[in-house]
């Protein structure tokens, strides 16, 4: 084992154990165990570096973005539409090397060549847009606990609608045409405002989004150190991918030619 392999192995071990540097509990022990398993088994799936890079590279970037948002000192609000669109973009590579490659129209490729990939990716985009249009409105607030968000939301609801009413975790804003309930992931400190029922006013949801975004602009929260596991997983994947691609760039170039221009 040469020097760089030793450095690489030490770096992977440090990334795998990084969640335990901050909090030692069952959750972080499980995350570290999953990262160790990822380091052990990921090399077996790197036989085709380009396909794996295309599949999990966007996922790694998504994990870094998600982790960075949760490590920030301020909450981050995003609409359900944009949240799902980013997730669909991160999963696009998995669809390309999975279902698209499996059901690749060989006959159409003989006529249209590499342009058939444009049609298939366009079909994927249309599917994502159709799903977004069928979704009910929702708002996702990252890096804030439900008990921290609720008083802010209660004050804001009273200003937006004097007839606002609470029932447990359910909030009704009749003058805005908004009915919602709070759904939270306590360990990751993320809260989702989910619409309750089909009768929703999208303009009312937009007013609520803008007002809540302004109200959260000056709110400071402690960093969510559990997000370190997400960043560590992403960096582990990227390290393996960079090592695999740089180790055999000729096969990567050949795989690109075979996949898109064969």
Beta strands, then each sheet from edge to edge (+ up, - down):
strand 1: 76-79
strand 2: 138-142
strand 3: 165-167
strand 4: 170-173
strand 5: 178-185
strand 6: 190-195
sheet 1: 1+ 2- 6+ 5- 4+ 3-
end
